[in-house]
């Protein structure tokens, strides 16, 4: 174990933690909006009405939240790659 290994492991752990904490909030809000949208769709189909499929503020928010969670997930994946490289390099 050299200093490069320790540096890679430390940086990897930091990136995984940062990615997880950044993804947790937007992902939870995205899931809540998605569940609410599905509930509205069920209600409108029960009433027999046709649903208007144009862009809404909620759909824009869902896109933004999904993108934020994807970026944070990419940060966490980069951390996992650094941890793996720390074990791979001798």
Secondary structure in CASP SS format (residue, H / E / C, confidence):
PFRMAT SS
TARGET T0000
AUTHOR 0000-0000-0000
METHOD secondary structure of the structure
MODEL  1
X C 1.00
X C 1.00
X H 1.00
X H 1.00
X H 1.00
X H 1.00
X H 1.00
X H 1.00
X H 1.00
X H 1.00
X H 1.00
X H 1.00
X H 1.00
X H 1.00
X H 1.00
X H 1.00
X H 1.00
X H 1.00
X H 1.00
X H 1.00
X H 1.00
X H 1.00
X H 1.00
X H 1.00
X H 1.00
X H 1.00
X H 1.00
X H 1.00
X H 1.00
X H 1.00
X H 1.00
X H 1.00
X H 1.00
X H 1.00
X H 1.00
X H 1.00
X H 1.00
X H 1.00
X H 1.00
X H 1.00
X H 1.00
X H 1.00
X H 1.00
X H 1.00
X H 1.00
X H 1.00
X H 1.00
X C 1.00
X C 1.00
X C 1.00
X C 1.00
X C 1.00
X C 1.00
X C 1.00
X C 1.00
X C 1.00
X H 1.00
X H 1.00
X H 1.00
X H 1.00
X H 1.00
X H 1.00
X H 1.00
X H 1.00
X H 1.00
X H 1.00
X H 1.00
X H 1.00
X H 1.00
X H 1.00
X H 1.00
X H 1.00
X H 1.00
X H 1.00
X H 1.00
X H 1.00
X H 1.00
X H 1.00
X H 1.00
X H 1.00
X H 1.00
X H 1.00
X H 1.00
X H 1.00
X H 1.00
X H 1.00
X H 1.00
X H 1.00
X C 1.00
X C 1.00
END
